[in-house]
Amino acid sequence: MTASLLRKLNAVSHSTGVKMFLILTLALLPLGLIALAASLQAIRTTDLEKEALLRVAVTQSARKLSADLASDRTALMLTANAFATSGADPAMCARLSVFLASHDRGGGRYYIHDRSGRRLCGSPLPEPAGLSLSDRFDDAAAQLLPDSPYLVSRARSANGAVVAIAYYSRGYLEAMTNPAGSSQNRQISLHQGRRSLLITRPASFAGGHSTTLSARLDPPDIVLTMTVRDPPVTIARMLSLFLPLVMWFAAAAIGWFVVNRLLIRPLVLLRRTVAAYQPGEVLEPMRRIRTPAQEIVALGNTFREISEDVATHEAEMAESLETQRKLTREVHHRVKNNLQIIASLINLHARSAHDAEAVEAYATIQRRVDALSVVHRNHYAELEEHRGVGVRSLISELSASLRGTAPAEARRFGIQIDSDNLHISQDVAVPVAFLLTELVELAMLSNPRTAMRISVQLEPGRTDRAVLHILSPALRGSPDMTARLEERYGRVLTGLSRQLRAPLDHDPETGDYAIVITVLE
């Protein structure tokens, strides 16, 4: 029936949500509501009846036990008053024994004592332990013994000289508290403060659910508690309890079948197809998916149309990118050729110059052109991977170029490089290259026989900033150094630090120049 209903619904052009709603509503909703209401009502009625019967039973037991205790306490009080006024009377003791024995077939225990602790009358059985001499004349009319399974009822004479005590065994209490018509599967106990006395407990009482109710005795500080275990589970009770669960399970199974058939499996296949998509491909997800869900069919067609558009755009972008790459290579080639031409012209003019100052001027200009050429070569070398200019390779190549164009007396000028694997943009690389060129040239002019250490390290806790240190004894403070800085180098260094947007710090005692530069993460 369900399969035919699915086929009929699949033939109709409805949304998946409408199909699933119709199936669940028509097949399960009325039956589920009826079964759930009937089961809940039956369980509620059964629980109320059981609690009402238990309440009647515990009330009857408490009243019966209270009446018997009150009757026995009256007899005990009469006997105690008689003994206190007329002395011990064996006949009165015998009548009391007969009266108590009629209530307790197991042989009621009773004892009459005076203030000195002397027993005036009592049962032939030994008195149970648990009551001291002072406790015998206590004000409590009834008491549970902590060390013996007895309930004690006492009555003092009017003058307080004699006390009559009755001990009620567990068997007597079980007979008194067994209500008429009560279930045998019950547990009865007495409680007085922290003291408790278990009267009866069936062997099969352990485990399962139970219901407990209590009622106070007279005296009111003793509470009778009755616990009844729930009846064993029968087939009818199991059906009434689990019928709603069966209905909900059936609803869940049918709902899962419908959703899995119409939605989940087609969506999983569609997701796998889309996840395996590569740019430039044309998706054909509905070639593998068969589903009556019109929404998923429309979604698959939409993915196919989008993939076609993406493939077209990818082809156009790839063509544009290749054109741009060719243009970039052409620009690079021309810039490189222009820089080489400039360097060659400067070299030719330097050779034709006879003045030492002119030769040095040409060499200074050529070093700046070489620095720019080094930046350009390193920038284009990293351009394909979009990583920026490598700091270590830039400083290494620039150091080699500066040493190659250094004056004759500075050809052995040593440059030590210590740099992390960092990359910087071309906007940062150009002023850094010129800054190194100016400082190396300044150091060579100040002391050509010394060395220099260049280090670039990340700032602690930062990934986007590094500190560039240029350290050399030739850069220490001196009158010649001050004159050269004021004459030309100072203005150039200040302009380069402004381009880097960071102050250029100088320690004249150690000859250390330091500046913070921005690196690519």
C-alpha positions as CSV (number, residue, x, y, z in Angstrom):
1,M,0.0,0.0,0.0
2,T,2.8,2.4,0.9
3,A,4.7,1.6,-2.3
4,S,1.6,2.2,-4.4
5,L,0.9,5.4,-2.6
6,L,4.5,6.5,-3.3
7,R,4.1,5.7,-7.0
8,K,0.9,7.7,-7.2
9,L,2.5,10.6,-5.4
10,N,5.6,10.5,-7.6
11,A,3.4,10.7,-10.6
12,V,1.9,14.0,-9.4
13,S,4.2,17.0,-9.7
14,H,4.3,18.0,-6.0
15,S,7.2,19.1,-3.9
16,T,8.9,16.6,-1.7
17,G,7.7,18.2,1.5
18,V,4.0,17.9,0.4
19,K,4.5,14.2,-0.5
20,M,6.0,13.3,2.8
21,F,3.4,15.3,4.8
22,L,0.5,13.6,2.9
23,I,2.0,10.1,3.5
24,L,2.6,10.5,7.2
25,T,-0.7,12.3,7.8
26,L,-2.9,9.8,5.9
27,A,-1.1,6.6,7.2
28,L,-0.2,7.2,10.8
29,L,-1.5,10.4,12.3
30,P,-5.1,9.3,13.3
31,L,-4.0,5.9,14.5
32,G,-1.1,7.3,16.4
33,L,-3.2,9.9,18.2
34,I,-5.9,7.4,19.2
35,A,-3.3,4.9,20.5
36,L,-1.4,7.5,22.4
37,A,-4.5,8.9,24.0
38,A,-5.8,5.5,25.0
39,S,-2.5,4.3,26.4
40,L,-2.0,7.4,28.5
41,Q,-5.5,7.3,29.8
42,A,-5.2,3.6,30.8
43,I,-1.8,4.2,32.5
44,R,-3.1,7.2,34.3
45,T,-6.3,5.4,35.5
46,T,-4.3,2.3,36.7
47,D,-1.8,4.5,38.6
48,L,-4.6,6.4,40.3
49,E,-6.5,3.2,41.3
50,K,-3.3,1.6,42.6
51,E,-2.5,4.7,44.7
52,A,-6.0,4.9,46.0
53,L,-6.0,1.3,47.1
54,L,-2.6,1.7,48.7
55,R,-3.8,4.8,50.6
56,V,-6.8,3.0,51.9
57,A,-4.7,0.0,52.9
58,V,-2.0,2.0,54.8
59,T,-4.7,4.1,56.5
60,Q,-6.6,0.9,57.7
61,S,-3.4,-0.6,58.9
62,A,-2.4,2.5,60.8
63,R,-5.8,2.8,62.5
64,K,-5.9,-0.9,63.4
65,L,-2.5,-0.8,65.0
66,S,-3.2,2.5,66.8
67,A,-6.5,1.0,68.2
68,D,-4.8,-2.1,69.5
69,L,-1.9,-0.1,71.0
70,A,-4.4,2.2,72.7
71,S,-6.4,-0.7,74.1
72,D,-3.3,-2.4,75.4
73,R,-2.0,0.8,76.8
74,T,-5.3,1.3,78.8
75,A,-4.9,-2.2,80.3
76,L,-1.3,-1.5,81.1
77,M,-2.2,1.8,82.8
78,L,-5.0,0.1,84.9
79,T,-2.6,-2.6,86.1
80,A,0.2,-0.1,86.9
81,N,-2.2,2.1,88.9
82,A,-3.4,-0.9,90.8
83,F,0.1,-2.0,91.6
84,A,1.1,1.5,92.6
85,T,-1.8,1.8,95.1
86,S,-2.4,-1.8,96.4
87,G,0.9,-3.5,95.7
88,A,1.6,-6.5,93.5
89,D,-1.5,-8.5,92.8
90,P,-1.0,-12.0,91.1
91,A,-4.6,-12.1,90.0
92,M,-4.4,-8.7,88.3
93,C,-1.2,-9.8,86.6
94,A,-2.9,-13.0,85.3
95,R,-5.8,-11.0,83.9
96,L,-3.4,-8.7,82.1
97,S,-1.6,-11.7,80.7
98,V,-4.8,-13.2,79.4
99,F,-5.8,-9.9,77.8
100,L,-2.6,-9.4,76.0
101,A,-2.3,-13.0,74.9
102,S,-5.7,-12.6,73.1
103,H,-4.1,-10.0,70.9
104,D,-0.7,-11.6,70.4
105,R,-1.0,-15.3,69.7
106,G,2.7,-15.6,69.7
107,G,2.7,-14.7,73.4
108,G,2.8,-11.1,74.3
109,R,5.6,-9.9,76.5
110,Y,4.8,-7.5,79.3
111,Y,6.7,-6.4,82.4
112,I,5.8,-4.2,85.3
113,H,8.7,-2.5,87.2
114,D,8.9,-0.1,90.1
115,R,11.3,2.9,90.4
116,S,14.0,0.7,92.0
117,G,14.0,-1.5,88.9
118,R,12.4,-4.5,90.7
119,R,10.1,-6.5,88.4
120,L,6.6,-6.8,90.0
121,C,5.0,-8.8,87.3
122,G,5.7,-10.0,83.8
123,S,5.9,-12.7,81.2
124,P,7.9,-15.8,81.8
125,L,10.0,-15.0,78.7
126,P,13.2,-13.0,79.2
127,E,12.8,-9.3,78.7
128,P,14.4,-8.1,75.4
129,A,17.4,-5.9,75.7
130,G,17.4,-2.2,74.8
131,L,15.7,-0.4,77.6
132,S,17.8,0.9,80.5
133,L,16.3,1.6,84.0
134,S,15.9,5.3,83.2
135,D,14.4,4.6,79.8
136,R,11.7,2.5,81.3
137,F,10.1,5.6,82.9
138,D,10.4,7.7,79.7
139,D,7.5,9.9,78.7
140,A,7.1,8.3,75.3
141,A,4.0,6.2,75.0
142,A,5.5,4.0,72.3
143,Q,9.1,3.5,71.1
144,L,11.0,1.5,68.5
145,L,14.0,-0.3,70.1
146,P,17.2,0.4,68.1
147,D,18.8,-3.0,68.9
148,S,15.8,-5.4,69.0
149,P,13.0,-6.0,66.5
150,Y,10.3,-4.8,69.0
151,L,7.8,-2.0,69.4
152,V,7.6,-0.9,73.0
153,S,4.4,0.5,74.5
154,R,4.6,1.8,78.1
155,A,2.1,3.2,80.7
156,R,3.1,4.8,84.0
157,S,1.0,4.9,87.1
158,A,-0.6,8.1,88.2
159,N,2.0,8.7,90.9
160,G,4.9,7.6,88.5
161,A,6.1,4.9,90.9
162,V,5.2,1.9,88.6
163,V,5.6,1.5,84.9
164,A,4.0,-1.3,82.7
165,I,5.8,-2.1,79.5
166,A,4.6,-4.3,76.6
167,Y,6.9,-5.6,73.8
168,Y,5.3,-6.3,70.4
169,S,7.1,-8.7,68.2
170,R,7.5,-8.4,64.4
171,G,5.0,-11.3,63.9
172,Y,2.3,-9.5,66.0
173,L,2.9,-6.2,64.1
174,E,2.7,-8.0,60.8
175,A,-0.7,-9.5,61.8
176,M,-2.0,-6.2,63.0
177,T,-0.9,-4.2,59.9
178,N,-2.0,-6.7,57.3
179,P,-5.0,-4.9,55.7
180,A,-7.9,-6.9,54.5
181,G,-7.8,-7.6,50.8
182,S,-4.3,-6.1,50.4
183,S,-1.8,-7.4,47.9
184,Q,0.7,-9.8,49.3
185,N,3.4,-8.1,47.3
186,R,4.0,-5.3,49.8
187,Q,6.6,-4.1,52.3
188,I,5.6,-2.6,55.7
189,S,7.9,-0.8,58.1
190,L,7.7,1.6,61.1
191,H,9.7,4.7,61.4
192,Q,10.4,6.9,64.5
193,G,12.9,9.6,63.8
194,R,16.1,7.8,62.7
195,R,14.9,4.5,64.0
196,S,13.1,2.0,61.7
197,L,11.6,-1.5,62.0
198,L,11.0,-3.6,59.0
199,I,7.8,-5.6,59.7
200,T,7.4,-7.6,56.5
201,R,9.2,-7.8,53.1
202,P,8.4,-10.4,50.4
203,A,11.3,-12.4,49.0
204,S,10.6,-11.2,45.4
205,F,10.4,-7.5,46.3
206,A,13.8,-6.5,45.1
207,G,14.0,-4.5,41.9
208,G,11.3,-2.9,39.8
209,H,9.2,0.2,40.3
210,S,7.1,0.6,43.4
211,T,4.7,3.1,45.1
212,T,5.1,4.2,48.8
213,L,2.6,5.9,51.1
214,S,2.7,6.6,54.9
215,A,0.3,7.2,57.7
216,R,0.9,8.3,61.3
217,L,0.1,6.2,64.3
218,D,-1.1,7.2,67.7
219,P,1.3,8.3,69.2
220,P,1.9,10.6,66.2
221,D,5.7,10.4,66.2
222,I,5.6,6.8,64.7
223,V,5.0,6.5,61.0
224,L,3.7,3.4,59.2
225,T,5.1,3.1,55.7
226,M,3.7,0.7,53.1
227,T,5.4,0.1,49.8
228,V,3.8,-1.9,47.0
229,R,5.7,-3.0,43.9
230,D,4.1,-2.6,40.5
231,P,2.4,-5.7,39.2
232,P,4.4,-7.8,36.7
233,V,4.3,-6.8,33.1
234,T,1.6,-8.6,31.1
235,I,1.1,-8.8,27.4
236,A,-1.9,-6.5,27.6
237,R,0.1,-4.0,29.7
238,M,3.1,-4.2,27.3
239,L,0.8,-3.6,24.3
240,S,-0.8,-0.6,26.0
241,L,2.6,0.8,27.0
242,F,4.5,0.2,23.8
243,L,1.8,0.7,21.2
244,P,2.6,4.5,20.9
245,L,6.3,3.7,20.6
246,V,5.5,1.2,17.9
247,M,3.5,3.8,16.1
248,W,6.2,6.4,16.3
249,F,8.8,3.8,15.2
250,A,6.6,3.0,12.2
251,A,6.2,6.7,11.5
252,A,10.0,7.2,11.7
253,A,10.7,4.2,9.4
254,I,8.2,5.4,6.8
255,G,9.5,9.0,7.1
256,W,13.1,7.8,6.7
257,F,12.2,5.7,3.7
258,V,10.5,8.6,2.0
259,V,13.2,11.2,2.8
260,N,16.0,8.8,1.9
261,R,14.3,7.8,-1.3
262,L,13.4,11.3,-2.4
263,L,16.0,13.6,-0.8
264,I,19.0,12.1,1.0
265,R,20.4,9.7,-1.6
266,P,20.0,12.1,-4.5
267,L,21.5,15.0,-2.4
268,V,24.5,12.8,-1.4
269,L,25.1,11.9,-5.1
270,L,24.7,15.5,-6.0
271,R,27.2,16.6,-3.3
272,R,29.8,14.1,-4.4
273,T,29.5,15.2,-8.0
274,V,29.8,18.9,-7.0
275,A,32.7,18.1,-4.6
276,A,34.6,16.4,-7.4
277,Y,34.1,19.4,-9.7
278,Q,37.2,20.9,-11.2
279,P,37.2,24.4,-12.7
280,G,36.6,24.2,-16.4
281,E,34.5,21.0,-16.3
282,V,30.8,20.8,-17.2
283,L,28.8,19.1,-14.5
284,E,26.2,16.5,-15.5
285,P,24.9,15.4,-12.1
286,M,21.5,14.2,-13.3
287,R,23.1,11.7,-15.6
288,R,23.7,9.5,-12.5
289,I,20.8,10.6,-10.2
290,R,17.3,9.3,-10.6
291,T,14.8,11.0,-8.3
292,P,11.2,12.0,-8.5
293,A,12.0,15.2,-6.5
294,Q,11.5,18.0,-9.0
295,E,13.5,20.4,-6.8
296,I,16.6,18.3,-6.9
297,V,16.3,17.8,-10.7
298,A,16.0,21.6,-11.0
299,L,19.0,22.0,-8.7
300,G,21.1,19.6,-10.8
301,N,20.2,21.5,-14.0
302,T,21.2,24.7,-12.3
303,F,24.6,23.3,-11.4
304,R,25.1,22.2,-15.0
305,E,24.3,25.7,-16.3
306,I,26.5,27.3,-13.7
307,S,29.4,24.9,-14.5
308,E,29.0,25.8,-18.2
309,D,29.2,29.5,-17.5
310,V,32.2,28.9,-15.2
311,A,34.0,26.9,-17.8
312,T,33.5,29.6,-20.4
313,H,34.7,32.3,-17.9
314,E,37.7,30.1,-16.9
315,A,38.8,29.8,-20.5
316,E,38.5,33.6,-21.0
317,M,40.4,34.3,-17.8
318,A,43.1,31.8,-18.7
319,E,43.5,33.4,-22.1
320,S,43.6,36.9,-20.5
321,L,46.1,35.7,-17.8
322,E,48.4,34.3,-20.4
323,T,48.2,37.6,-22.3
324,Q,49.0,39.5,-19.2
325,R,51.9,37.2,-18.4
326,K,53.4,37.8,-21.8
327,L,53.0,41.5,-21.4
328,T,54.6,41.4,-17.9
329,R,57.5,39.4,-19.3
330,E,57.9,41.9,-22.1
331,V,57.9,44.8,-19.7
332,H,60.4,43.0,-17.5
333,H,62.6,42.4,-20.4
334,R,62.5,46.0,-21.5
335,V,63.2,47.4,-18.0
336,K,66.0,45.0,-17.6
337,N,67.5,46.0,-20.9
338,N,67.1,49.7,-20.1
339,L,68.8,49.3,-16.7
340,Q,71.7,47.4,-18.5
341,I,72.0,50.2,-21.0
342,I,72.0,52.8,-18.2
343,A,74.7,50.9,-16.3
344,S,76.7,50.5,-19.5
345,L,76.5,54.2,-20.3
346,I,77.6,55.1,-16.7
347,N,80.5,52.6,-17.0
348,L,81.6,54.2,-20.3
349,H,81.5,57.7,-18.9
350,A,83.4,56.6,-15.8
351,R,86.2,55.1,-18.0
352,S,86.5,58.4,-19.9
353,A,86.7,60.5,-16.7
354,H,90.1,61.5,-15.4
355,D,89.1,63.2,-12.2
356,A,88.9,61.0,-9.2
357,E,85.8,62.7,-7.9
358,A,84.0,62.2,-11.2
359,V,85.0,58.5,-11.2
360,E,83.7,58.2,-7.7
361,A,80.5,60.0,-8.6
362,Y,79.9,57.7,-11.6
363,A,80.6,54.7,-9.3
364,T,78.1,56.0,-6.8
365,I,75.4,56.4,-9.4
366,Q,76.1,53.0,-10.8
367,R,75.7,51.4,-7.4
368,R,72.2,52.9,-7.1
369,V,71.3,51.7,-10.5
370,D,72.6,48.2,-9.7
371,A,70.6,48.3,-6.4
372,L,67.4,49.0,-8.4
373,S,68.3,46.3,-10.9
374,V,68.8,43.8,-8.1
375,V,65.4,44.6,-6.7
376,H,63.8,44.2,-10.1
377,R,65.4,40.9,-10.8
378,N,64.4,39.4,-7.4
379,H,60.9,40.8,-7.7
380,Y,60.3,39.2,-11.0
381,A,61.9,35.9,-9.9
382,E,59.3,35.6,-7.1
383,L,56.4,37.0,-9.3
384,E,55.2,33.6,-10.5
385,E,54.5,32.4,-6.9
386,H,53.3,35.9,-5.7
387,R,55.5,35.7,-2.6
388,G,57.1,39.1,-3.0
389,V,60.9,39.8,-2.9
390,G,63.0,37.4,-0.9
391,V,64.9,39.4,1.7
392,R,67.9,37.0,2.0
393,S,68.5,36.7,-1.8
394,L,68.0,40.5,-2.2
395,I,70.7,41.3,0.5
396,S,73.1,38.6,-0.8
397,E,72.9,39.8,-4.4
398,L,73.1,43.4,-3.4
399,S,76.1,42.8,-1.2
400,A,77.9,41.1,-4.0
401,S,77.2,43.9,-6.4
402,L,78.4,46.6,-3.9
403,R,81.6,44.7,-3.2
404,G,82.1,44.4,-7.0
405,T,81.8,48.2,-7.5
406,A,83.6,49.2,-4.3
407,P,86.8,51.3,-4.4
408,A,90.1,49.5,-4.6
409,E,90.9,50.0,-1.0
410,A,87.5,48.5,0.0
411,R,87.5,45.4,-2.1
412,R,88.1,43.3,1.0
413,F,85.2,44.9,2.9
414,G,83.4,41.9,4.5
415,I,79.6,41.7,4.7
416,Q,78.0,39.1,6.9
417,I,74.3,38.4,6.4
418,D,71.9,36.9,8.9
419,S,68.3,36.8,7.8
420,D,65.1,34.8,8.3
421,N,63.2,33.4,5.3
422,L,61.1,36.6,4.8
423,H,59.5,38.3,1.8
424,I,58.7,41.9,1.2
425,S,56.8,43.9,-1.4
426,Q,58.5,45.8,-4.1
427,D,57.5,49.1,-2.4
428,V,59.5,48.1,0.6
429,A,62.3,46.4,-1.3
430,V,63.3,49.5,-3.3
431,P,63.9,51.8,-0.2
432,V,65.6,48.9,1.7
433,A,68.0,48.3,-1.2
434,F,68.8,52.1,-1.5
435,L,69.2,52.2,2.4
436,L,71.7,49.3,2.4
437,T,73.6,50.9,-0.5
438,E,73.9,54.3,1.2
439,L,75.0,52.7,4.5
440,V,77.5,50.3,2.9
441,E,79.0,53.1,0.8
442,L,79.2,55.3,3.9
443,A,80.9,52.5,5.8
444,M,83.4,51.9,3.0
445,L,84.3,55.6,2.8
446,S,84.7,55.8,6.6
447,N,86.7,52.7,7.2
448,P,87.2,50.4,4.1
449,R,89.2,47.8,6.1
450,T,86.5,46.8,8.5
451,A,83.3,44.6,8.1
452,M,79.6,44.9,8.4
453,R,76.8,42.6,9.7
454,I,73.3,42.8,8.2
455,S,70.5,41.0,10.0
456,V,66.7,40.8,9.4
457,Q,64.7,39.1,12.2
458,L,61.0,39.1,13.0
459,E,59.8,41.1,15.9
460,P,58.9,39.0,18.9
461,G,55.2,38.0,18.7
462,R,54.7,39.5,15.3
463,T,54.5,37.9,11.8
464,D,54.1,41.1,9.8
465,R,57.0,43.2,11.0
466,A,60.8,42.6,11.1
467,V,63.8,44.6,12.3
468,L,66.6,45.4,9.9
469,H,70.0,45.9,11.6
470,I,73.1,47.3,9.8
471,L,76.0,47.0,12.3
472,S,79.6,48.1,11.5
473,P,82.4,49.7,13.4
474,A,82.8,52.1,10.5
475,L,79.3,53.5,11.3
476,R,80.3,54.6,14.9
477,G,80.0,58.2,15.7
478,S,83.0,60.4,14.7
479,P,83.7,63.9,13.3
480,D,84.1,62.5,9.8
481,M,80.9,60.5,10.1
482,T,79.0,63.5,11.2
483,A,80.4,65.6,8.4
484,R,79.4,63.0,5.8
485,L,75.9,62.7,7.2
486,E,75.4,66.4,7.2
487,E,76.8,66.8,3.7
488,R,74.7,64.2,1.9
489,Y,74.0,60.8,3.5
490,G,71.8,62.1,6.3
491,R,69.2,63.7,4.1
492,V,69.1,60.5,1.9
493,L,68.7,58.2,4.9
494,T,66.0,60.4,6.3
495,G,64.1,60.3,3.0
496,L,64.4,56.5,2.8
497,S,63.1,56.0,6.3
498,R,60.1,58.2,5.5
499,Q,59.4,55.9,2.5
500,L,59.5,52.9,4.9
501,R,57.3,54.8,7.3
502,A,59.5,54.0,10.3
503,P,62.2,55.9,12.2
504,L,65.8,55.0,11.5
505,D,67.6,54.5,14.9
506,H,71.3,55.0,15.1
507,D,73.5,53.9,18.0
508,P,76.8,55.9,17.6
509,E,78.6,53.8,20.2
510,T,78.2,50.5,18.5
511,G,77.6,51.7,14.9
512,D,74.2,50.1,14.6
513,Y,71.4,51.4,12.4
514,A,68.0,49.8,12.9
515,I,64.7,50.2,11.2
516,V,61.4,48.3,11.3
517,I,60.1,47.0,7.9
518,T,56.8,45.4,6.9
519,V,57.1,41.8,5.7
520,L,54.6,39.6,3.9
521,E,52.9,36.9,6.0
